[in-house]
């Protein structure tokens, strides 16, 4: 079998039909979750290969906690499970976008906020937003 040229590899990565996520040196890939109905950004987290596989298998979001160094099923303890409507990968397969339906109280943030993006930067200061 003839090895693929770098251009052919890039074309396969960007245009091909095979999922070949490019995890970073720590084995992680960025994962952005948005509300499937409203498009509201809910959170940015990380996935390792196991988290991505479990998300694909179960239809519920799984992430990798860098602070706890462990797999994390979103909502397993809080009730804020994220049911995945759609999972997309970016052009060079190094980030994923989850369109989810939040369960429980509809929140996503460990602070209790609906979204982890609950503060705006205004005049150099953080202002809490609804």
C-alpha positions in Angstrom: 0.0 0.0 0.0 1.4 3.4 -1.0 1.6 5.9 1.9 -0.7 9.0 1.5 0.9 12.3 0.7 0.5 15.1 3.4 -2.1 16.8 1.1 -4.0 13.5 0.7 -4.0 13.0 4.5 -5.3 16.6 5.0 -8.0 16.1 2.4 -9.1 12.8 4.0 -9.2 14.5 7.4 -11.2 17.5 6.2 -13.4 15.9 3.6 -13.4 12.2 4.4 -16.2 10.2 6.0 -14.0 8.7 8.8 -14.1 10.0 12.3 -10.4 10.4 13.3 -10.3 12.9 16.2 -7.0 14.5 16.8 -6.5 14.5 20.5 -3.8 16.8 21.9 -0.6 15.8 23.7 -2.7 15.1 26.9 -5.1 12.9 25.0 -7.9 15.6 25.1 -10.1 17.4 22.6 -12.1 20.5 23.2 -15.9 20.0 23.5 -18.4 22.9 23.2 -22.0 22.3 24.3 -24.9 24.4 23.2 -28.6 24.2 23.9 -30.2 22.3 21.0 -33.3 24.5 20.9 -31.9 28.0 21.6 -28.3 27.7 20.5 -27.2 29.2 23.8 -23.6 28.3 24.7 -23.7 26.2 27.8 -20.2 25.1 28.5 -16.7 24.3 27.2 -15.2 21.0 28.5 -12.7 18.4 27.4 -13.1 14.9 26.2 -10.7 12.0 26.0 -11.2 9.1 23.7 -13.3 7.2 26.3 -15.5 10.2 26.9 -16.1 10.7 23.2 -16.9 7.0 22.8 -19.3 6.9 25.7 -21.1 10.0 24.4 -21.5 8.3 21.0 -22.7 5.0 22.6 -25.1 6.4 25.2 -26.4 9.6 23.6 -25.6 11.5 26.8 -22.6 13.8 27.2 -19.5 12.4 28.9 -16.4 14.6 29.5 -13.0 14.3 31.0 -12.4 16.3 34.2 -8.9 17.7 34.1 -9.0 18.8 37.7 -10.2 15.4 39.0 -8.3 13.4 36.2 -11.3 11.2 35.6 -14.2 10.5 33.2 -17.3 12.4 34.0 -20.9 11.7 33.0 -22.5 15.1 32.9 -25.4 15.2 35.4 -24.8 11.9 37.0 -24.8 13.5 40.4 -26.5 16.9 39.7 -29.3 15.6 37.5 -28.2 18.0 34.8 -27.7 15.3 32.2 -27.1 16.5 28.7 -29.0 14.4 26.1 -27.2 14.8 22.8 -29.2 15.9 19.8 -26.3 16.2 17.5 -22.5 15.8 17.7 -20.3 17.6 15.2 -16.6 17.7 14.7 -14.7 20.7 13.3 -12.8 20.7 10.0 -9.5 19.4 11.2 -11.1 17.1 13.8 -9.6 18.7 16.9 -12.8 20.0 18.5 -16.3 18.8 18.9 -19.6 20.6 19.2 -22.5 19.0 21.1 -26.0 20.2 20.6 -27.8 19.1 23.8 -31.0 19.1 25.7 -30.2 19.8 29.3 -32.2 17.8 31.8 -33.0 18.4 35.5 -33.2 22.1 36.2 -31.8 23.0 32.8 -28.5 24.2 34.2 -25.1 23.4 32.9 -22.7 25.1 35.3 -21.4 23.7 38.5 -22.1 27.1 40.1 -25.8 26.6 39.5 -26.0 28.9 36.5 -27.9 27.9 33.4 -24.7 28.4 31.3 -21.0 28.5 32.3 -20.9 31.8 30.3 -23.0 33.7 32.9 -20.7 36.8 33.1 -19.9 39.5 30.5 -16.8 41.6 30.4 -17.8 45.2 30.6 -15.3 48.0 31.1 -12.7 45.5 32.3 -15.0 44.1 35.0 -17.2 40.9 35.1 -20.9 41.5 35.2 -23.3 38.7 35.9 -25.9 38.2 33.1 -29.2 36.2 33.1 
